[in-house]
Amino acid sequence: MDTATHQIVRMTTMSMTASARSTHGSPHHTIDVNGRHVITTDTPNRLGGTDSAPAPHELLPAMLASCISTMIGMYARARDWQPLDATVDVEYDPQAIPRHIHTTVNLPDGLTPDQVARLRRVAETCPVKQALEIGFTFEQQFVLHQPSAATAA
C-alpha cells in the first residue's frame, strides 16, 4: 500500500469520539457518539440517580456482547446461512484483579461443527475484545473555561 493510501485508510479509521454531558448536574448523562448517535447513562437510586439507563460501567459488558453478536451475525449473513439467532451473554466482574470477563455465545441448533469453529474464530475478531486484550494507555487533561465578559457582567 502506498503512503497516500495508507494515510487515507488511517484517517478514516483513526479515532472515535464520545462527549458526555450531565443533565442539569444530575447523574443522568447524554453521550454524543461520533456526532451521529446519542445514548444515555444514569446511576442507581442508591447513588443519587433515577436508574433510568445503564450506569456507565455497565456499558462495558454491553459493548462486548453487542460487538461479538454483531460480528457473528454479519459473518453468517454474508454467507447466506440460516437466520442466525445467536445471543451473547457477558458476565463482567469489576472487582476482580485482573478484571474478569466470561462470555457465552449461544448458537441455534443445526450448525455444522465447521460453522461453529468459524463463528468461534469470528468472535475472536471483535474489535472490542481485541482492544480489551491489548490494553490501553490513557491521557487526561482538565481545561478550565473562563466566563466571557458578556456572561460575567
PAFITI-588244 format. One record per residue: residue number from 1; residue in one letter; x, y, z of N, C-alpha, C in turn. Coordinates in nm, 4 decimals. Atoms other than C-alpha are relative to their C-alpha. Last residue first. Layout:
N
- num, residuo, nX, nY, nZ, caX, caY, caZ, cX, cY, cZ
- NUM, A, X, Y, Z, X, Y, Z, X, Y, Z;
...
//
This chain:
153
- num, residuo, nX, nY, nZ, caX, caY, caZ, cX, cY, cZ
- 153, A, 0.0582, -0.1301, -0.0380, -2.1360, 4.1075, 3.3763, -0.1412, -0.0135, 0.0518;
- 152, A, -0.0497, -0.0387, -0.1318, -1.9615, 3.7688, 3.3811, -0.0658, 0.1293, 0.0492;
- 151, T, 0.0681, 0.0775, -0.1032, -2.1746, 3.6312, 3.0965, 0.0443, 0.0385, 0.1401;
- 150, A, 0.1450, -0.0179, 0.0103, -2.0800, 3.9082, 2.8493, -0.0723, -0.0760, 0.1105;
- 149, A, 0.0339, -0.1299, -0.0591, -1.7141, 3.9205, 2.9610, -0.1510, 0.0206, 0.0007;
- 148, S, -0.0239, -0.1125, 0.0898, -1.6770, 3.5500, 2.8857, -0.0448, 0.1290, 0.0678;
- 147, P, 0.1229, -0.0607, 0.0503, -1.6572, 3.3049, 3.1715, 0.0335, 0.1167, -0.0906;
- 146, Q, 0.0280, -0.1269, -0.0682, -1.3217, 3.1324, 3.1917, -0.1305, 0.0560, -0.0556;
- 145, H, 0.0484, -0.1024, 0.0908, -1.3163, 2.7713, 3.0767, -0.0373, 0.1232, 0.0804;
- 144, L, 0.0908, -0.0921, -0.0668, -1.0999, 2.5485, 3.2919, -0.0393, 0.1090, -0.0982;
- 143, V, -0.0006, -0.1334, 0.0576, -0.9498, 2.2617, 3.0931, -0.1031, 0.0844, 0.0737;
- 142, F, 0.1120, -0.0779, -0.0520, -0.8573, 1.9338, 3.2586, 0.0144, 0.1408, -0.0554;
- 141, Q, -0.0277, -0.1402, -0.0310, -0.6341, 1.6911, 3.0729, -0.1272, 0.0646, 0.0519;
- 140, Q, 0.1131, -0.0764, -0.0523, -0.6169, 1.3165, 3.0510, 0.0433, 0.1431, 0.0234;
- 139, E, -0.0436, -0.1377, -0.0150, -0.4013, 1.0694, 2.8643, -0.1225, 0.0760, 0.0478;
- 138, F, 0.0945, -0.1082, -0.0222, -0.4557, 0.6977, 2.8996, 0.0717, 0.1329, 0.0084;
- 137, T, -0.0723, -0.1059, -0.0689, -0.2738, 0.3975, 2.7618, -0.0986, 0.1145, 0.0110;
- 136, F, 0.0136, -0.1403, 0.0341, -0.4774, 0.0930, 2.6836, 0.1091, 0.0828, 0.0655;
- 135, G, -0.0222, -0.0974, -0.1061, -0.4742, -0.2834, 2.6797, -0.0033, 0.1417, -0.0532;
- 134, I, -0.1263, -0.0699, 0.0257, -0.4278, -0.5464, 2.4117, 0.0331, 0.0963, 0.1122;
- 133, E, -0.1128, 0.0919, -0.0185, -0.6967, -0.7792, 2.5470, 0.1348, 0.0706, -0.0164;
- 132, L, -0.0108, 0.0332, -0.1417, -0.9547, -0.5044, 2.5927, 0.1195, -0.0912, 0.0266;
- 131, A, -0.0478, -0.1182, -0.0719, -0.8883, -0.3686, 2.2439, 0.0180, -0.0294, 0.1485;
- 130, Q, -0.1409, -0.0205, 0.0306, -0.9174, -0.7152, 2.0883, 0.0569, 0.1196, 0.0756;
- 129, K, -0.0762, 0.1051, -0.0676, -1.2434, -0.7841, 2.2656, 0.1492, 0.0203, -0.0230;
- 128, V, 0.0056, -0.0311, -0.1428, -1.3852, -0.4501, 2.1497, 0.0823, -0.1013, 0.0782;
- 127, P, -0.0925, -0.1085, -0.0341, -1.2656, -0.5069, 1.7921, -0.0007, 0.0375, 0.1489;
- 126, C, 0.0772, -0.1142, -0.0515, -1.4436, -0.8454, 1.7739, 0.0977, 0.1100, 0.0418;
- 125, T, -0.0355, -0.1204, 0.0757, -1.2048, -1.0688, 1.5771, -0.0762, 0.1239, 0.0463;
- 124, E, -0.1320, -0.0471, -0.0425, -1.2158, -1.3500, 1.8368, 0.0400, 0.1290, -0.0707;
- 123, A, 0.0185, -0.0657, -0.1303, -1.5901, -1.3884, 1.7742, 0.1327, 0.0569, 0.0509;
- 122, V, 0.0559, -0.1328, 0.0259, -1.5065, -1.4631, 1.4098, -0.0177, 0.0767, 0.1307;
- 121, R, -0.1095, -0.0853, 0.0478, -1.2805, -1.7527, 1.5149, -0.0488, 0.1431, -0.0255;
- 120, R, -0.0901, -0.0177, -0.1143, -1.5623, -1.9069, 1.7221, 0.1168, 0.0912, -0.0402;
- 119, L, 0.0601, -0.1046, -0.0836, -1.8001, -1.8473, 1.4323, 0.0843, 0.0260, 0.1243;
- 118, R, -0.0179, -0.1281, 0.0673, -1.5693, -2.0451, 1.2047, -0.0553, 0.1146, 0.0847;
- 117, A, -0.1425, -0.0344, -0.0084, -1.5497, -2.3334, 1.4513, 0.0263, 0.1352, -0.0654;
- 116, V, -0.0254, -0.0409, -0.1392, -1.9302, -2.3356, 1.4866, 0.1458, 0.0425, 0.0154;
- 115, Q, 0.0611, -0.1313, -0.0190, -1.9700, -2.3421, 1.1081, 0.0271, 0.0520, 0.1418;
- 114, D, -0.0819, -0.0971, 0.0720, -1.7211, -2.6311, 1.0792, -0.0559, 0.1416, 0.0173;
- 113, P, -0.1211, -0.0282, -0.0796, -1.9013, -2.8275, 1.3521, 0.0910, 0.1022, -0.0676;
- 112, T, -0.1003, 0.1054, 0.0133, -2.2216, -2.7888, 1.1476, 0.1182, 0.0327, 0.0917;
- 111, L, -0.1239, -0.0440, 0.0633, -2.4984, -2.5628, 1.2709, 0.0977, -0.1166, -0.0056;
- 110, G, -0.0027, 0.0256, 0.1432, -2.8358, -2.7234, 1.3355, 0.1239, 0.0489, -0.0712;
- 109, D, -0.0265, 0.1387, 0.0381, -2.9157, -2.5894, 1.6814, 0.0072, -0.0102, -0.1524;
- 108, P, 0.1154, 0.0861, 0.0264, -2.9011, -2.2155, 1.7373, 0.0452, -0.1406, -0.0397;
- 107, L, 0.0291, 0.0149, 0.1420, -2.5912, -2.0598, 1.8922, -0.1216, -0.0904, -0.0194;
- 106, N, 0.1066, 0.0991, 0.0148, -2.5475, -1.9291, 2.2457, -0.0422, -0.0040, -0.1460;
- 105, V, 0.0674, -0.0201, 0.1283, -2.2153, -1.7479, 2.2834, -0.0980, -0.1155, -0.0169;
- 104, T, 0.0668, 0.1198, 0.0482, -2.1085, -1.7342, 2.6484, -0.0728, 0.0352, -0.1289;
- 103, T, 0.0916, -0.0149, 0.1130, -1.8534, -1.4748, 2.7542, -0.0577, -0.1355, -0.0374;
- 102, H, 0.0381, 0.1328, 0.0492, -1.6790, -1.4558, 3.0910, -0.1069, 0.0204, -0.1066;
- 101, I, 0.1167, 0.0020, 0.0876, -1.4952, -1.1335, 3.1727, -0.0219, -0.1435, -0.0449;
- 100, H, 0.0366, 0.1280, 0.0613, -1.2548, -1.0943, 3.4630, -0.1284, 0.0148, -0.0806;
- 99, R, 0.1427, 0.0069, 0.0296, -1.0662, -0.7859, 3.5754, -0.0302, -0.1300, -0.0727;
- 98, P, 0.0441, -0.0867, 0.1080, -0.7129, -0.8582, 3.6969, -0.1509, -0.0166, -0.0241;
- 97, I, -0.1265, -0.0546, 0.0486, -0.7889, -0.8123, 3.9745, 0.0864, -0.1171, -0.0427;
- 96, A, -0.1137, 0.0915, 0.0139, -1.1547, -0.8963, 4.0265, 0.1233, 0.0747, -0.0500;
- 95, Q, -0.0778, 0.0035, -0.1246, -1.3949, -0.6262, 4.1459, 0.1264, -0.0852, -0.0126;
- 94, P, -0.0824, -0.1203, -0.0121, -1.5393, -0.5288, 3.8056, 0.0848, 0.0033, 0.1267;
- 93, D, -0.0252, -0.0191, -0.1424, -1.6550, -0.8857, 3.7428, 0.0913, 0.1207, 0.0167;
- 92, Y, -0.1180, -0.0812, -0.0261, -1.8089, -0.8911, 3.3964, 0.0126, 0.0193, 0.1504;
- 91, E, -0.0070, -0.0261, -0.1439, -2.0508, -1.1564, 3.2784, 0.1327, 0.0704, 0.0248;
- 90, V, -0.1287, -0.0408, -0.0549, -2.1240, -1.1421, 2.9068, -0.0178, 0.0251, 0.1490;
- 89, D, 0.0094, -0.0392, -0.1399, -2.4055, -1.3286, 2.7355, 0.1400, 0.0321, 0.0507;
- 88, V, -0.1306, -0.0045, -0.0645, -2.4141, -1.3438, 2.3567, -0.0208, 0.0544, 0.1410;
- 87, T, -0.0043, -0.0964, -0.1096, -2.7294, -1.4493, 2.1805, 0.1374, -0.0110, 0.0656;
- 86, A, -0.0965, 0.0264, -0.1065, -2.7413, -1.6097, 1.8393, -0.0193, 0.1035, 0.1101;
- 85, D, 0.0453, -0.0645, -0.1230, -3.0472, -1.6020, 1.6187, 0.0920, -0.0408, 0.1148;
- 84, L, -0.0807, 0.0413, -0.1144, -2.8705, -1.6881, 1.2950, -0.0413, 0.0791, 0.1234;
- 83, P, 0.0012, -0.1106, -0.0960, -3.1183, -1.6738, 1.0118, 0.0663, -0.0453, 0.1307;
- 82, Q, 0.1349, -0.0154, -0.0552, -2.9978, -1.9657, 0.8015, -0.0025, 0.1217, 0.0926;
- 81, W, 0.0381, 0.1073, -0.0900, -2.6584, -1.9063, 0.6433, -0.1414, 0.0262, 0.0485;
- 80, D, 0.1380, 0.0445, 0.0204, -2.6375, -1.6717, 0.3473, -0.0347, -0.1220, 0.0840;
- 79, R, -0.0083, 0.1347, 0.0565, -2.2580, -1.6493, 0.3774, -0.1379, -0.0605, -0.0251;
- 78, A, -0.0846, -0.0078, 0.1197, -2.2511, -1.2706, 0.4319, 0.0120, -0.1355, -0.0693;
- 77, R, 0.0784, -0.0600, 0.1091, -2.5446, -1.3128, 0.6718, 0.0802, 0.0048, -0.1296;
- 76, A, 0.1017, 0.0961, 0.0430, -2.3450, -1.5548, 0.8907, -0.0817, 0.0551, -0.1166;
- 75, Y, -0.0678, 0.1121, 0.0660, -2.0414, -1.3251, 0.9092, -0.1027, -0.0987, -0.0562;
- 74, M, -0.0481, -0.0468, 0.1301, -2.2514, -1.0188, 0.9852, 0.0656, -0.1133, -0.0786;
- 73, G, 0.1132, -0.0206, 0.0901, -2.4373, -1.2041, 1.2611, 0.0422, 0.0450, -0.1384;
- 72, I, 0.0530, 0.1317, 0.0363, -2.1189, -1.3322, 1.4253, -0.1148, 0.0139, -0.1002;
- 71, M, -0.0996, 0.0659, 0.0862, -1.9555, -0.9877, 1.4194, -0.0513, -0.1351, -0.0487;
- 70, T, -0.0003, -0.0652, 0.1311, -2.2716, -0.8222, 1.5554, 0.0962, -0.0691, -0.0957;
- 69, S, 0.1234, 0.0378, 0.0675, -2.3065, -1.0713, 1.8404, -0.0068, 0.0585, -0.1412;
- 68, I, -0.0135, 0.1413, 0.0394, -1.9417, -1.0253, 1.9365, -0.1230, -0.0444, -0.0765;
- 67, C, -0.1049, 0.0114, 0.1011, -1.9770, -0.6459, 1.9330, 0.0128, -0.1439, -0.0495;
- 66, S, 0.0543, -0.0438, 0.1290, -2.3125, -0.6459, 2.1142, 0.1034, -0.0109, -0.1113;
- 65, A, 0.1042, 0.0928, 0.0463, -2.1782, -0.8597, 2.3981, -0.0521, 0.0416, -0.1365;
- 64, L, -0.0629, 0.1248, 0.0436, -1.8583, -0.6531, 2.4301, -0.1037, -0.0982, -0.0552;
- 63, M, -0.0790, -0.0288, 0.1188, -2.0384, -0.3180, 2.4411, 0.0623, -0.1288, -0.0551;
- 62, A, 0.0966, -0.0175, 0.1095, -2.2954, -0.4472, 2.6878, 0.0721, 0.0218, -0.1321;
- 61, P, 0.0453, 0.1314, 0.0448, -2.0156, -0.5792, 2.9117, -0.1026, 0.0092, -0.1132;
- 60, L, -0.1126, 0.0833, 0.0428, -1.8546, -0.2326, 2.9110, -0.0454, -0.1405, -0.0391;
- 59, L, -0.0128, -0.0016, 0.1459, -2.1792, -0.0328, 2.9172, 0.1142, -0.0896, -0.0485;
- 58, E, 0.0790, 0.1101, 0.0562, -2.2477, -0.1372, 3.2758, 0.0077, -0.0046, -0.1517;
- 57, H, -0.0807, 0.1218, -0.0003, -1.9596, 0.0865, 3.3892, -0.0773, -0.1210, -0.0530;
- 56, P, -0.1111, 0.0005, 0.0967, -2.1529, 0.3949, 3.2763, 0.0791, -0.1302, -0.0038;
- 55, A, -0.1092, -0.0766, -0.0587, -2.4691, 0.3041, 3.4693, 0.1192, -0.0083, -0.0966;
- 54, P, -0.1135, 0.0711, -0.0594, -2.7414, 0.1774, 3.2400, 0.0978, 0.0972, 0.0652;
- 53, A, -0.0866, 0.0484, 0.1073, -3.0473, 0.3975, 3.1949, 0.1142, -0.0769, 0.0650;
- 52, S, 0.0755, -0.0053, 0.1247, -3.3398, 0.5287, 3.4019, 0.0787, -0.0532, -0.1201;
- 51, D, -0.0094, 0.1337, 0.0607, -3.1838, 0.4203, 3.7326, -0.0795, -0.0085, -0.1302;
- 50, T, 0.1374, 0.0502, 0.0098, -3.3039, 0.7510, 3.8850, -0.0055, -0.1391, -0.0616;
- 49, G, 0.0603, -0.0043, 0.1325, -2.9681, 0.8694, 4.0093, -0.1438, -0.0474, 0.0037;
- 48, G, 0.0519, -0.1322, 0.0341, -2.8484, 0.9596, 4.3568, -0.0612, 0.0126, -0.1379;
- 47, L, -0.1131, -0.0890, 0.0278, -2.6209, 0.6613, 4.4191, -0.0469, 0.1385, -0.0458;
- 46, R, -0.0838, -0.0075, -0.1196, -2.8878, 0.4497, 4.5917, 0.1222, 0.0900, -0.0186;
- 45, N, 0.0598, -0.0893, -0.1011, -3.1265, 0.5317, 4.3060, 0.0919, 0.0185, 0.1202;
- 44, P, 0.1110, 0.0527, -0.0795, -2.8975, 0.3597, 4.0551, -0.0493, 0.1028, 0.1020;
- 43, T, -0.0482, 0.0818, -0.1109, -2.6838, 0.5702, 3.8215, -0.1210, -0.0524, 0.0759;
- 42, D, 0.0525, -0.0493, -0.1267, -2.7667, 0.7078, 3.4803, 0.0645, -0.0846, 0.1090;
- 41, T, -0.0390, 0.0789, -0.1175, -2.6434, 0.6677, 3.1255, -0.0622, 0.0659, 0.1224;
- 40, T, 0.0086, -0.0587, -0.1333, -2.7829, 0.7867, 2.7955, 0.0534, -0.0970, 0.1040;
- 39, I, 0.0400, 0.1008, -0.0980, -2.7072, 0.7265, 2.4307, -0.0055, 0.0679, 0.1358;
- 38, V, 0.0054, -0.0442, -0.1383, -2.6948, 0.9715, 2.1408, -0.0463, -0.1177, 0.0856;
- 37, H, 0.0919, 0.0740, -0.0866, -2.5843, 0.8869, 1.7897, 0.0039, 0.0589, 0.1403;
- 36, R, 0.1074, 0.0642, 0.0754, -2.4213, 1.0586, 1.4928, -0.1050, -0.0670, 0.0869;
- 35, G, 0.0827, -0.1012, 0.0634, -2.1657, 1.3101, 1.6242, -0.1189, -0.0572, -0.0755;
- 34, N, -0.0456, -0.0291, 0.1358, -1.9248, 1.0227, 1.6863, -0.0852, 0.1033, -0.0725;
- 33, V, -0.0968, 0.0965, 0.0504, -2.1197, 0.9215, 1.9965, 0.0276, 0.0307, -0.1466;
- 32, D, -0.0035, -0.0097, 0.1458, -2.2934, 1.2023, 2.1833, 0.1107, -0.0934, -0.0478;
- 31, I, -0.1318, 0.0182, 0.0596, -2.3497, 1.0941, 2.5414, -0.0158, 0.0047, -0.1510;
- 30, T, 0.0186, 0.0309, 0.1413, -2.6436, 1.2157, 2.7458, 0.1392, -0.0041, -0.0605;
- 29, H, -0.0823, -0.0616, 0.1040, -2.5888, 1.1916, 3.1174, -0.0508, -0.0371, -0.1386;
- 28, H, 0.0482, 0.0386, 0.1335, -2.8074, 1.1278, 3.4229, 0.0817, 0.0753, -0.1047;
- 27, P, -0.0798, 0.1137, 0.0460, -2.6060, 1.1664, 3.7472, -0.0443, -0.0528, -0.1376;
- 26, S, 0.0402, 0.1278, -0.0596, -2.7634, 1.5118, 3.7819, 0.0939, -0.1118, -0.0444;
- 25, G, -0.0857, 0.0344, -0.1133, -2.5998, 1.8485, 3.7126, -0.0335, -0.1316, 0.0672;
- 24, H, 0.0271, -0.0892, -0.1141, -2.8902, 1.9643, 3.4926, 0.0802, -0.0390, 0.1246;
- 23, T, 0.1304, -0.0633, 0.0140, -2.8467, 1.6641, 3.2577, -0.0284, 0.0784, 0.1276;
- 22, S, 0.0951, 0.0224, -0.1080, -2.4749, 1.5893, 3.2604, -0.1306, 0.0738, -0.0289;
- 21, R, 0.0465, -0.1243, -0.0617, -2.2931, 1.5959, 2.9294, -0.1062, -0.0345, 0.1036;
- 20, A, 0.1064, 0.0162, -0.0995, -2.0846, 1.3151, 2.7863, -0.0338, 0.1345, 0.0623;
- 19, S, 0.0045, -0.1153, -0.0885, -1.8851, 1.3508, 2.4640, -0.1192, -0.0147, 0.0923;
- 18, A, 0.1195, -0.0009, -0.0833, -1.7823, 1.0422, 2.2688, 0.0112, 0.1206, 0.0922;
- 17, T, 0.0163, -0.0987, -0.1056, -1.5359, 1.0207, 1.9854, -0.1287, -0.0234, 0.0782;
- 16, M, 0.1422, -0.0137, -0.0243, -1.3939, 0.7594, 1.7546, -0.0133, 0.0966, 0.1162;
- 15, S, 0.0541, -0.0183, -0.1329, -1.0465, 0.7644, 1.6162, -0.1516, 0.0097, -0.0002;
- 14, M, -0.0883, -0.0398, -0.1086, -0.8219, 0.6553, 1.3351, -0.0689, 0.0108, 0.1355;
- 13, T, 0.0204, 0.0943, -0.1089, -1.0304, 0.4506, 1.0945, 0.0711, 0.0426, 0.1286;
- 12, T, 0.1399, 0.0399, -0.0086, -1.0885, 0.7030, 0.8171, -0.0256, -0.0954, 0.1155;
- 11, M, 0.0840, -0.1126, -0.0396, -0.7547, 0.8784, 0.8743, -0.1460, -0.0433, 0.0159;
- 10, R, -0.0244, -0.0327, -0.1399, -0.5582, 0.5517, 0.8718, -0.0906, 0.1131, 0.0470;
- 9, V, 0.0567, 0.1080, -0.0798, -0.7127, 0.4383, 0.5440, 0.0142, 0.0327, 0.1478;
- 8, I, 0.1452, -0.0084, 0.0149, -0.6378, 0.7769, 0.3853, -0.0669, -0.1067, 0.0852;
- 7, Q, 0.0466, -0.1144, -0.0775, -0.2806, 0.7796, 0.5229, -0.1515, 0.0123, -0.0069;
- 6, H, -0.0124, 0.0327, -0.1424, -0.2135, 0.4262, 0.3955, -0.0527, 0.1141, 0.0863;
- 5, T, 0.1105, 0.0904, -0.0306, -0.3456, 0.5214, 0.0508, 0.0015, -0.0358, 0.1477;
- 4, A, 0.1245, -0.0775, 0.0068, -0.1110, 0.8213, 0.0367, -0.1200, -0.0872, 0.0356;
- 3, T, 0.0132, -0.0878, -0.1168, 0.1865, 0.6150, 0.1594, -0.1316, 0.0771, -0.0002;
- 2, D, -0.0838, -0.1191, 0.0040, 0.1459, 0.3360, -0.0958, -0.0324, 0.0930, 0.1173;
- 1, M, 0.0856, -0.1167, 0.0000, 0.0000, 0.0000, 0.0000, 0.0900, 0.1227, 0.0000;
//
